[in-house]
Amino acid sequence: MNSILVVDDEIDTLHLLAMMLELSGMRPVTTAYAVDAIPLAETERVSCALVDIMMPQIDGFTLCKMMRLHPATMDLPIIFITAYTARDLHERSQEAGADLVLPKPLGMDSLIRNIERAIQTRAMNASLNQIGK
C-alpha cells in the first residue's frame, strides 16, 4: 500500500484528498503545515507527496525546493495540487523540482492515475541512473 503525503493549509481540501486516497486503497499522511512535510515524509516513508502551492509561511515552491535538498525526500515524486493559475506556473514548478502540476478541482481517477504515473516515472529514472553508473 502506497503512503501519500498531502500538504495543504485548506482543511476541507486536505480531508477531501485524504478520502480520495483512502477510497483508492492508498494511505494518506496529512498535514496543514509545510514545516511538518519533510519530517512526516521521512518517518512515514511516503511514496509520493501532494503539495498545495499557496500556503502561508512556506509556499509550495519553497517546500518543494527544500524537499529536493533533503536526503530523505530528494527523489520523492512531488505533485503540486493547486488553484494557482499564474502564467509562469509550469516554469516555476519545474524550477522548484515538481514532477507534475494538477489543477484544483480534480477528480479521483485523474488524481490516482497521476500519482501512479509519477511514482512509476521516478522509479524508472532511478533504475536508469543505476544502470548508467
C-alpha positions in Angstrom: 0.0 0.0 0.0 1.4 3.4 -1.0 1.5 6.1 1.6 0.9 9.5 0.2 1.9 12.8 1.9 -0.7 15.5 1.5 0.3 19.1 2.4 -2.5 21.7 2.2 -3.4 24.5 4.5 -7.1 24.3 3.5 -8.5 21.7 5.9 -11.5 20.8 3.6 -9.2 20.1 0.7 -6.9 18.1 3.0 -9.8 15.9 4.1 -11.2 15.5 0.5 -7.8 14.4 -0.8 -7.3 12.0 2.1 -10.7 10.5 1.5 -9.9 10.1 -2.3 -6.7 8.3 -1.4 -8.3 6.0 1.2 -11.0 5.0 -1.3 -8.3 4.2 -3.8 -6.5 1.9 -1.4 -3.7 4.3 -0.5 -2.7 5.5 2.9 -2.8 9.3 3.3 -0.4 11.1 5.6 -1.7 14.6 6.0 -0.6 18.0 7.4 -1.8 21.5 7.1 1.7 22.8 7.8 4.5 22.8 5.3 7.1 22.8 8.1 5.9 19.2 9.0 6.2 17.8 5.5 9.8 16.6 5.4 9.8 15.0 8.9 6.5 13.3 8.1 7.8 12.1 4.7 10.9 10.7 6.4 9.2 8.9 9.3 6.2 7.6 7.3 8.2 6.5 4.3 5.8 8.0 1.8 5.8 7.1 -1.9 4.6 10.5 -3.2 3.8 14.0 -2.0 0.8 16.1 -3.0 1.6 19.8 -2.2 -0.5 22.9 -2.4 1.3 25.9 -3.8 -0.4 28.8 -2.0 0.3 28.2 1.7 1.2 30.7 4.5 4.8 30.9 5.8 6.3 28.3 3.4 4.7 28.2 0.0 4.7 25.0 -2.2 7.5 26.2 -4.4 9.8 26.7 -1.4 8.8 23.5 0.2 9.5 21.6 -3.0 13.0 23.1 -3.2 13.6 22.2 0.4 12.4 18.6 -0.2 14.8 18.3 -3.2 17.7 19.3 -1.0 16.9 16.8 1.8 18.3 13.3 1.5 15.1 11.6 2.6 12.9 13.4 0.1 15.2 14.3 -2.8 13.9 11.5 -5.1 10.3 11.6 -3.9 7.7 12.3 -6.6 6.1 15.7 -5.8 2.9 16.7 -7.4 1.5 20.2 -7.0 -2.3 20.3 -6.4 -3.3 23.9 -6.9 -5.8 26.6 -7.8 -2.8 28.9 -8.6 -3.0 29.9 -12.3 -0.1 32.3 -13.0 1.4 32.3 -16.4 4.7 31.1 -15.1 3.2 28.2 -13.1 4.9 25.4 -15.1 8.2 27.2 -15.3 8.3 27.8 -11.5 7.1 24.3 -10.8 9.9 22.8 -12.9 12.5 25.1 -11.3 11.3 24.0 -7.9 11.6 20.4 -8.8 8.0 19.3 -9.0 7.1 16.2 -11.1 3.6 17.3 -12.1 1.1 20.1 -11.6 -2.6 19.3 -11.3 -5.3 22.0 -11.2 -7.9 22.1 -8.5 -10.6 20.9 -8.5 -9.7 17.4 -9.7 -11.4 14.1 -10.0 -10.3 11.0 -8.1 -9.5 9.0 -11.2 -7.2 11.7 -12.5 -5.5 12.1 -9.1 -4.8 8.4 -8.7 -3.6 8.0 -12.3 -1.2 10.9 -12.0 0.1 9.7 -8.6 0.8 6.2 -10.1 2.4 7.8 -13.1 4.7 10.0 -11.0 5.8 7.1 -8.8 6.5 4.9 -11.9 8.4 7.6 -13.7 10.6 8.3 -10.7 11.2 4.5 -10.2 12.1 4.1 -13.9 14.5 7.1 -13.8 16.2 5.7 -10.7 16.7 2.3 -12.4 18.2 4.0 -15.4 20.5 6.0 -13.2 21.7 2.8 -11.5 22.3 1.2 -14.9 24.4 4.2 -16.0 26.6 4.1 -13.0 
